[in-house]
Amino acid sequence: MATALEQFASNLRFIRTARKLSRKKLAERADLDHGTVCLIERGLNHPRLGTVVALARGLEVPTAELVQHL
């Protein structure tokens, strides 16, 4: 069973690629550092709530969509 962090990273990657966004483009849209997005998506960084909200806005999805199945 995947950890919550692994599931979040998987959700993020799935939504980002479905929207045909690069990590760099998502970082720009979410006003985050590219490295931060990379680490989160690889499951190496625990995002804060504000970061999760920023990623959801950058992806133009409800925050709940990113945290599904955690």
C-alpha positions in Angstrom: 0.0 0.0 0.0 1.3 3.4 -1.0 2.0 6.0 1.7 0.0 9.3 1.7 3.1 11.1 0.3 3.5 8.5 -2.5 -0.2 8.7 -3.4 -0.1 12.5 -3.4 2.9 12.4 -5.7 1.1 10.0 -8.0 -2.0 12.1 -8.1 0.1 15.2 -8.9 2.0 13.5 -11.7 -1.2 12.0 -13.2 -3.1 15.3 -13.3 -0.1 17.3 -14.5 0.6 14.9 -17.4 -3.1 14.6 -18.3 -3.1 18.4 -18.6 0.1 18.2 -20.7 2.1 20.5 -18.4 5.8 20.2 -17.8 7.0 20.5 -14.2 8.5 23.8 -15.0 5.2 25.2 -16.4 3.3 23.9 -13.4 5.8 25.6 -11.1 5.4 28.9 -13.0 1.6 28.6 -12.8 1.7 27.7 -9.1 4.3 30.4 -8.3 6.6 27.7 -6.9 10.2 26.8 -7.4 10.7 24.2 -10.2 12.9 22.1 -7.8 10.1 22.1 -5.2 7.7 20.7 -7.7 10.2 18.0 -8.8 10.9 16.9 -5.2 7.2 16.7 -4.3 6.3 14.8 -7.5 9.1 12.3 -6.7 7.8 11.8 -3.2 10.9 13.4 -1.6 9.3 16.5 -0.1 6.3 16.8 2.2 4.3 19.8 0.9 2.7 22.3 3.2 -1.0 23.0 2.9 -0.3 26.3 1.1 1.8 24.5 -1.4 -0.9 21.9 -2.0 -3.4 24.7 -2.6 -0.9 26.5 -5.0 -0.4 23.3 -7.0 -4.2 22.8 -7.3 -4.6 26.3 -8.6 -1.7 25.8 -11.0 -3.4 22.7 -12.3 -6.8 24.3 -12.2 -8.4 21.5 -10.2 -10.0 21.4 -6.8 -7.6 20.8 -4.0 -9.6 17.7 -3.1 -8.6 16.1 -6.4 -4.9 16.2 -5.4 -5.6 14.5 -2.1 -7.9 11.7 -3.3 -7.3 8.3 -1.8 -4.8 9.4 0.8 
